[in-house]
Amino acid sequence: MTQITNRPVHCLFYSHVWAIHMLKHAGISNFEKQVLIELAVSSNLAPVFGEQGKARYGLAGLLRLAGKLEQFAQTFKYVPAPLILAPRPEIAAPALCSAVNLLPISPSDFQGAILLVHIDDAPLFLSAYQTVSKFSILWDLSDAPTPALVELAELLTKYAFLTKESWGGFHLYKHPNRPIIDMESRRDLFQQTFQDFPDLAV
């Protein structure tokens, strides 16, 4: 029997869509009873699964009074928990933020929700982050630090979203299909970023 609970919401920012297959590097110890939710106006992850042409409610389905998370989740190979892809057709960011704010109380068997937000989309969902209890970043070493990463660090710092309790860490990984010529130089670039924003340090 499903019950309304104070469900924790974790927000995971990522640098590349293939991160969806590398979630074991995200510092999350247990995906059991969790639901992954893509937070995006237009899906970044759908092409990874050949789902870009299909209509779906996505998280916006919660805005229907009868909507439940289980109705919108799909399972995919190499993804450790059910995944809700972003809506198609597109839904405006304010509406999606309204849906995020329902996550802690929406009736469901899922004990936790993990939002997946591409780093470039992060500023769009500022009003949703008040609902989030933990933030973390999953970054492919093949991707150099970008202006979007700096902007995210400034945003999280400006609005005091990061605390010792809410920060889940900056997690670097190496994707087997994205070779890196000079890994140590790339790590040095991230260390420079961490010096500017020590709250993001691993």
C-alpha positions in Angstrom: 0.0 0.0 0.0 1.5 3.3 -1.0 1.7 6.1 1.6 2.5 9.8 1.6 6.0 10.2 3.1 8.5 13.0 3.4 10.5 11.6 0.5 14.1 12.9 0.3 15.1 14.5 -3.1 18.7 14.3 -4.3 19.8 16.5 -7.2 22.6 15.1 -9.4 24.1 17.5 -11.9 26.0 15.8 -14.8 28.3 16.9 -17.6 27.5 14.3 -20.4 24.4 12.2 -21.2 26.4 9.0 -21.0 26.6 9.6 -17.2 23.3 7.8 -17.0 25.3 4.5 -17.5 28.0 5.6 -15.0 25.8 6.3 -11.9 27.8 3.8 -9.8 30.4 6.5 -9.7 28.0 9.1 -8.2 28.6 8.2 -4.5 25.1 6.8 -4.1 25.4 3.7 -2.0 22.0 2.2 -2.7 19.5 2.6 -5.6 16.9 0.3 -4.2 13.5 1.9 -3.9 14.8 5.0 -5.7 13.4 6.6 -8.8 15.6 8.6 -11.2 13.9 11.6 -12.7 15.3 13.7 -15.6 14.6 17.3 -15.0 14.8 19.1 -18.4 12.5 21.1 -20.6 13.5 18.9 -23.5 15.0 15.5 -22.8 18.8 15.2 -23.1 18.8 11.5 -22.1 16.1 10.2 -24.5 18.5 9.8 -27.5 20.7 7.5 -25.4 17.8 5.0 -25.3 16.2 5.8 -28.7 13.2 7.3 -27.0 13.5 10.8 -28.5 10.5 10.4 -30.8 8.0 9.1 -28.2 5.4 11.1 -26.3 5.5 10.9 -22.5 4.2 12.8 -19.5 7.5 12.7 -17.6 7.6 14.4 -14.2 4.9 16.8 -15.3 2.5 13.9 -15.0 2.5 14.6 -11.2 0.6 17.9 -12.0 -2.4 15.7 -12.8 -4.2 15.1 -9.5 -4.3 11.3 -10.2 -0.6 11.2 -11.3 1.8 8.8 -9.6 5.5 8.3 -10.1 5.2 4.6 -11.0 3.0 5.5 -14.0 5.8 7.4 -15.7 8.9 5.4 -14.9 10.7 3.0 -17.3 13.5 0.5 -16.9 16.6 0.5 -19.1 19.6 -1.7 -19.4 22.6 -0.5 -17.3 20.5 2.0 -15.4 20.3 1.0 -11.7 16.8 2.3 -11.0 13.6 3.1 -12.8 13.9 6.3 -14.8 11.4 9.0 -15.7 12.5 10.8 -18.9 11.7 14.4 -19.4 8.2 15.2 -21.0 7.6 15.2 -24.7 6.2 17.6 -26.0 8.3 20.1 -24.0 7.0 21.5 -20.7 8.0 24.9 -19.4 10.5 25.0 -16.6 8.1 26.7 -14.0 5.7 23.9 -14.4 8.4 21.3 -13.9 9.6 23.1 -10.8 6.0 22.9 -9.5 6.1 19.1 -10.1 9.5 18.8 -8.3 8.0 20.5 -5.2 5.4 17.8 -5.1 8.0 15.0 -4.9 8.3 14.8 -1.1 4.6 14.2 -0.6 3.5 12.4 -3.8 2.0 9.0 -2.9 4.4 6.3 -4.1 6.3 3.2 -3.1 9.6 5.0 -4.0 11.5 5.9 -0.9 13.7 8.5 -2.6 13.9 10.6 -5.8 17.1 11.5 -7.7 16.8 14.4 -10.1 19.2 14.3 -13.1 20.0 17.8 -14.3 22.4 18.5 -17.2 24.9 21.2 -16.0 23.8 23.5 -18.8 20.2 23.4 -17.7 20.9 24.0 -14.0 19.9 27.7 -13.8 16.4 27.0 -15.3 15.3 25.1 -12.2 16.4 27.4 -9.4 13.0 27.5 -7.7 13.0 23.7 -7.5 16.2 23.5 -5.4 14.4 24.5 -2.2 12.9 21.0 -2.3 16.3 19.3 -2.6 18.0 17.8 0.5 21.3 16.8 -1.2 23.3 18.1 -4.2 26.1 16.4 -6.0 27.9 16.5 -9.4 28.9 13.6 -11.6 31.5 14.8 -14.2 33.2 12.9 -17.0 36.9 13.6 -17.0 36.7 14.0 -20.8 34.8 17.2 -20.3 36.9 20.1 -19.2 35.5 22.5 -16.6 33.0 24.7 -18.4 31.5 28.2 -17.7 28.3 26.3 -16.7 30.2 24.6 -13.9 31.4 27.9 -12.6 27.9 29.4 -12.9 26.4 26.4 -11.0 29.0 26.8 -8.2 28.1 30.5 -7.9 24.4 29.8 -7.9 24.6 27.1 -5.2 26.8 29.3 -3.1 24.8 32.5 -3.6 21.6 30.9 -2.4 23.3 29.0 0.4 22.1 25.6 -0.9 25.4 23.9 0.0 26.0 22.9 3.6 27.9 20.1 5.2 24.7 18.0 5.3 23.5 18.8 1.8 26.7 18.4 -0.2 27.0 15.0 -1.7 30.4 15.6 -3.4 32.0 16.2 -6.8 32.5 12.8 -8.5 34.8 12.4 -11.4 34.7 9.3 -13.7 36.3 8.1 -16.9 33.9 6.7 -19.5 35.5 3.8 -21.4 34.3 5.1 -24.7 35.6 8.6 -24.3 39.5 8.5 -24.2 41.5 11.2 -22.5 44.9 12.1 -23.8 46.3 13.7 -20.7 44.3 12.8 -17.6 46.6 14.5 -15.1 46.4 17.8 -16.8 42.6 17.5 -16.8 42.6 16.8 -13.1 44.8 19.9 -12.5 42.1 22.0 -14.2 39.6 20.7 -11.8 41.9 21.4 -8.8 42.1 25.0 -10.0 38.3 25.2 -10.0 38.1 23.7 -6.5 40.5 26.4 -5.3 38.1 29.1 -6.5 35.1 27.3 -5.1 36.3 25.2 -2.1 32.7 24.1 -1.3 32.8 21.9 -4.4 36.0 20.1 -3.4 35.7 16.3 -3.5 
